[in-house]
């Protein structure tokens, strides 16, 4: 058993002094609080405000559920392992944790794609979209499909890989997937988990912007989905009648969509690329702490999502205000804030 002095611990493969361990511990706990609180607020908004319950917003709920579970289960279970360098919960719980972690992270990505696709339809096929937007069954089927696809991507491999190959390559005191160094499997899975979703999100959001820009040039300003503030800033109640104002709106739309794509790429690209490189060279060419940093970036995305998506909608901001400032709501009327 590897032991360290009382004031030193192992984090990301590096022995650190005690004060740095305390700092890292505080940062990890803070991330848990932000992820849980931010996504719990989105979930509570659906409970207290029935006007949020349309097809588009159900996808935000699905995203919030996956991100909430990341903060409530995956990160807290990983913190002791990260601080001590040893997995002390047994092989069975290791499998459960791995399945949940891969499932939830993949579900978060697929939900982002689903949200972008929903926006794409709301702009490019507005009439048909509005006719079907309140059909809850279709939304539920899409939400279930996200979870099913997310599980099938890694779940069976995590559960059955050891049985198929006939042995385990994971030491008793560690916890990682059996395919951790199988580069061809990771490359294939990453294509479905990151590369394809990233290209899809970029395509959908670029198409949305170009569609809005084209309509503005032809004199039909504004997006057609009246409830989505990212796509229709004029729905906030502010007048938007002059070609100057339309140009300003275009810039805000372009900025919002660019932020969505960029943050998704920043949080996921480093981990995906390092994971493939690390597997291809058997873990010899990438220092473990770099891999660890990119690993935490994935979870950071779950902390950003509740602020990046729902807070860009006036309907969610109203619901959040009801939850956080109920007295203020009863004293003064809600003043719409221009969308981000």
C-alpha positions in Angstrom: 0.0 0.0 0.0 1.4 3.4 -1.0 1.5 5.8 1.9 2.2 9.5 2.1 3.1 11.9 5.0 0.0 13.3 6.9 0.3 16.6 5.1 0.6 15.2 1.6 -1.8 13.5 -0.8 -1.9 12.2 -4.4 -4.0 14.2 -6.9 -3.9 13.5 -10.6 -0.8 11.4 -10.1 1.2 14.2 -8.3 2.0 14.3 -4.6 0.9 17.7 -3.3 1.4 19.6 -0.1 -1.6 19.8 2.3 -2.6 23.4 1.6 -3.0 22.6 -2.1 -5.1 19.6 -1.3 -7.4 21.9 0.7 -7.6 24.3 -2.1 -8.4 21.6 -4.7 -11.0 20.1 -2.3 -12.7 23.5 -1.9 -12.8 23.9 -5.7 -14.3 20.4 -6.2 -17.0 20.9 -3.5 -17.8 24.3 -5.0 -18.2 22.8 -8.4 -20.6 20.2 -6.9 -22.7 23.0 -5.3 -22.9 25.0 -8.5 -23.8 22.0 -10.7 -26.5 20.8 -8.2 -27.9 24.2 -7.4 -28.0 25.5 -10.9 -29.7 22.5 -12.4 -32.0 22.0 -9.5 -33.2 25.6 -10.1 -34.1 24.6 -13.7 -36.0 21.5 -12.5 -37.9 23.5 -9.9 -38.9 26.1 -12.5 -40.8 23.3 -14.3 -42.6 22.4 -11.1 -43.7 25.9 -10.1 -44.4 27.4 -13.6 -46.7 25.4 -15.8 -46.2 27.8 -18.7 -42.8 26.3 -19.2 -44.1 23.0 -20.1 -43.8 23.0 -23.9 -41.8 20.7 -26.2 -38.8 23.0 -26.5 -38.5 23.5 -22.7 -38.8 19.8 -22.0 -35.5 19.3 -23.6 -33.9 21.9 -21.2 -35.5 19.8 -18.4 -33.8 16.7 -19.8 -30.5 18.4 -19.9 -30.9 19.7 -16.4 -31.7 16.2 -15.1 -28.6 14.7 -16.6 -26.4 17.6 -15.4 -27.9 17.5 -11.9 -27.1 13.8 -11.5 -23.5 14.5 -12.6 -23.2 16.9 -9.7 -25.2 14.9 -7.2 -23.6 11.5 -7.9 -20.6 11.3 -10.3 -18.5 14.2 -8.9 -19.0 13.4 -5.2 -18.1 9.8 -5.7 -15.0 10.7 -7.6 -13.6 13.3 -5.1 -12.3 10.8 -2.5 -10.7 8.7 -5.3 -9.1 11.9 -6.7 -7.8 13.0 -3.3 -6.4 9.6 -2.2 -5.4 8.1 -5.5 -7.2 4.9 -4.5 -10.6 3.5 -5.2 -12.0 2.2 -1.9 -15.6 1.4 -2.8 -15.2 -2.0 -4.5 -15.4 -3.3 -8.0 -19.2 -3.4 -8.1 -19.7 0.2 -7.2 -16.9 1.1 -9.6 -18.9 -0.4 -12.5 -22.0 1.5 -11.4 -20.1 4.7 -11.1 -18.5 4.3 -14.6 -21.9 3.4 -16.2 -23.5 6.5 -14.6 -20.7 8.8 -15.4 -20.4 7.8 -19.1 -24.2 7.7 -19.4 -24.8 11.2 -17.9 -22.0 12.9 -19.8 -23.2 11.4 -23.1 -26.8 12.3 -22.3 -25.8 15.9 -21.6 -24.1 16.1 -25.0 -27.0 14.5 -26.9 -29.5 16.8 -25.1 -27.5 19.8 -26.4 -27.8 18.4 -29.9 -31.5 17.9 -29.4 -32.0 21.5 -28.2 -30.1 22.8 -31.2 -32.1 20.6 -33.5 -35.3 21.8 -32.0 -34.3 25.4 -32.5 -33.3 24.6 -36.1 -36.9 23.2 -36.7 -38.5 26.2 -35.0 -36.8 28.6 -37.5 -36.7 26.6 -40.7 -40.0 24.8 -40.4 -41.9 27.3 -38.3 -45.5 26.5 -39.3 -45.2 22.8 -38.8 -43.2 23.2 -35.6 -45.8 25.4 -34.1 -48.5 22.9 -34.9 -46.7 20.2 -33.1 -44.9 22.1 -30.3 -47.5 21.2 -27.6 -47.6 17.5 -28.4 -45.9 16.2 -25.2 -45.7 12.6 -26.5 -43.2 13.5 -29.2 -41.0 15.4 -26.7 -41.0 12.5 -24.3 -40.1 10.0 -27.0 -37.1 12.2 -28.0 -36.0 12.5 -24.4 -36.2 8.7 -23.9 -34.2 8.2 -27.1 -31.5 10.4 -25.8 -31.0 8.3 -22.6 -31.2 5.1 -24.6 -28.6 6.1 -27.1 -26.4 7.5 -24.3 -26.5 4.2 -22.5 -25.9 2.0 -25.6 -22.8 4.0 -26.5 -20.7 3.0 -23.5 -22.9 1.0 -21.0 -22.7 -2.5 -22.6 -18.9 -2.1 -23.1 -18.4 -1.1 -19.5 -20.5 -4.0 -18.2 -19.4 -6.8 -20.5 -15.9 -5.9 -21.8 -14.2 -8.0 -19.1 -16.3 -11.0 -19.8 -15.7 -10.8 -23.5 -11.9 -10.5 -23.4 -11.7 -13.0 -20.5 -9.7 -10.9 -18.0 -9.6 -7.5 -16.3 -6.8 -5.0 -16.9 -7.9 -2.7 -14.1 -6.0 -3.0 -10.8 -8.1 -3.6 -7.6 -7.4 -0.2 -6.1 -8.2 1.7 -9.3 -11.5 2.5 -11.2 -11.6 3.0 -14.9 -13.2 1.4 -17.9 -11.7 -1.8 -19.3 -11.4 -0.2 -22.7 -9.4 2.7 -21.3 -6.4 1.9 -23.5 -8.3 0.5 -26.5 -7.8 3.4 -29.0 -10.0 2.0 -31.8 -13.0 1.6 -29.5 -12.5 5.1 -28.1 -12.1 6.6 -31.5 -15.3 5.0 -32.7 -17.3 6.0 -29.5 -15.9 9.5 -29.6 -17.1 10.0 -33.1 -20.6 9.5 -31.8 -20.1 11.3 -28.5 -18.2 14.4 -29.6 -17.3 14.8 -33.3 -20.7 14.1 -34.8 -22.6 16.1 -32.1 -20.2 19.1 -32.4 -20.5 19.2 -36.2 -24.3 18.9 -35.8 -24.6 21.7 -33.2 -22.4 23.9 -35.3 -24.5 23.2 -38.4 -27.9 23.8 -36.7 -26.8 27.0 -35.1 -25.2 28.3 -38.2 -28.3 27.5 -40.2 -30.4 29.3 -37.6 -28.3 32.4 -37.9 -28.2 32.4 -41.7 -32.0 31.9 -41.9 -32.6 34.8 -39.6 -30.1 37.0 -41.4 -31.7 36.2 -44.7 -35.2 37.1 -43.5 -33.9 40.3 -42.0 -32.4 41.3 -45.3 -35.7 40.6 -47.1 -37.5 42.8 -44.6 -39.1 40.0 -42.5 -37.1 40.7 -39.3 -36.9 38.4 -36.3 -37.1 34.7 -35.8 -40.4 32.9 -36.0 -40.3 31.1 -32.7 -41.9 33.6 -30.4 -40.9 31.9 -27.1 -37.2 31.4 -27.7 -35.3 34.6 -26.7 -32.0 33.4 -28.2 -33.8 33.2 -31.5 -36.2 36.0 -31.0 -34.9 38.8 -28.8 -37.9 40.9 -29.7 -40.2 38.6 -27.7 -38.8 40.2 -24.5 -41.3 43.0 -25.1 -38.8 45.6 -26.3 -39.7 47.3 -29.5 -37.8 46.1 -32.6 -39.0 48.0 -35.6 -36.1 49.8 -37.1 -33.3 48.3 -39.4 -30.7 49.5 -36.9 -32.4 47.5 -34.1 -32.6 44.4 -36.4 -28.8 44.7 -37.0 -28.2 44.8 -33.2 -30.5 41.8 -32.8 -28.5 39.9 -35.4 -25.3 40.6 -33.6 -26.8 39.3 -30.3 -28.1 36.2 -32.0 -24.7 35.5 -33.6 -22.9 36.0 -30.3 -25.2 33.7 -28.4 -25.0 30.9 -30.9 -21.2 31.3 -31.2 -20.9 31.0 -27.4 -23.0 27.8 -27.3 -20.8 26.1 -29.9 -17.5 27.4 -28.5 -18.2 26.4 -24.9 -19.3 22.9 -26.0 -16.1 22.6 -28.0 -13.8 24.0 -25.3 -15.2 21.6 -22.7 -15.2 18.5 -24.8 -12.5 18.7 -27.4 -9.4 18.5 -25.1 -10.7 15.4 -23.3 -11.8 13.6 -26.5 -8.5 14.2 -28.2 -6.3 13.4 -25.2 -8.3 10.2 -24.5 -7.7 8.9 -28.0 -4.0 9.9 -28.0 -3.5 8.4 -24.5 -5.1 5.1 -25.5 -3.1 4.9 -28.8 0.3 5.3 -27.0 -0.7 3.2 -23.9 -0.7 6.1 -21.6 3.0 6.9 -22.1 2.8 10.1 -24.1 0.3 12.1 -22.1 0.9 13.1 -18.4 -1.9 12.0 -16.2 -2.5 15.5 -14.8 -3.4 16.8 -18.3 -5.9 14.0 -18.7 -7.3 14.9 -15.3 -7.7 18.5 -16.2 -9.6 17.7 -19.4 -11.7 15.2 -17.4 -12.9 18.0 -15.0 -13.7 20.2 -18.0 -16.4 17.8 -18.9 -18.0 18.3 -15.5 -17.5 22.0 -15.7 -19.8 21.9 -18.7 -22.6 20.6 -16.5 -22.1 23.7 -14.3 -22.3 26.1 -17.3 -25.3 24.6 -19.0 -28.0 25.8 -16.6 -26.7 29.4 -17.0 -25.9 29.2 -20.7 -29.3 27.8 -21.9 -32.3 28.5 -19.7 -31.1 31.9 -18.5 -31.2 33.1 -22.2 -35.0 32.7 -22.1 -37.3 35.3 -20.4 -39.8 32.5 -19.5 -37.1 30.8 -17.4 -35.9 34.1 -15.9 -39.5 34.8 -14.8 -39.7 31.3 -13.2 -36.3 31.7 -11.5 -37.4 35.1 -10.1 -40.6 33.5 -8.7 -38.5 30.9 -6.9 -35.7 33.1 -5.7 -37.5 36.4 -5.1 -41.2 35.6 -4.4 -41.8 38.8 -2.4 -40.4 41.0 -5.1 -42.7 39.3 -7.6 -45.7 40.3 -5.5 -44.6 43.9 -5.0 -43.6 44.9 -8.5 -44.4 43.7 -12.0 -41.8 41.6 -13.8 -39.6 43.7 -16.0 -38.3 41.7 -18.9 -34.5 41.7 -19.3 -33.0 41.7 -22.8 -31.9 38.2 -23.7 -28.2 37.3 -23.5 
